[in-house]
Amino acid sequence: MKDKLQYRKISDYYVPNIELPPAPKIGKYGELRHSYLRNHKEPLFTSMLMQDKLKEHLEEIDKSAQEMYEHLMKQFKEQLGITEKLKAENQMLWVHMMNEIHQMTEEIILEELIYN
């Protein structure tokens, strides 16, 4: 037999004692995808939410974006010759180049995974 639903009184109203499921453990890219879907793809967002697929989708996007970030950063460093030797010899150039490839990588991820 199912447990009876419990209520609590708030002012003049009885409100059911229910708990929402825990929020998904997602990072930056999952949060960006969530915001994009909610603000720009509302029917898709609502459908995924009602089918209980949103959390899984956001976790997958976040995981894929993290993997893509690591892969692209490594690839850009190799292509542009950004090494620990460069870091030791010319820190300002190294920081500049790392910032550049970080921005390029972020743009690729946003275009291909988040806003697609």
Secondary structure, DSSP 8 states (H G I E B T S, - for coil): ------EEEETTEEEE-----------HHHHHHHHHHHHH-HHHHHHHHHTT-HHHHHHHHHHHHHHHHHHHHHHHHHHHT--HHHHHH-HHHHHHHHHHHHHHHHHHHIIIII--
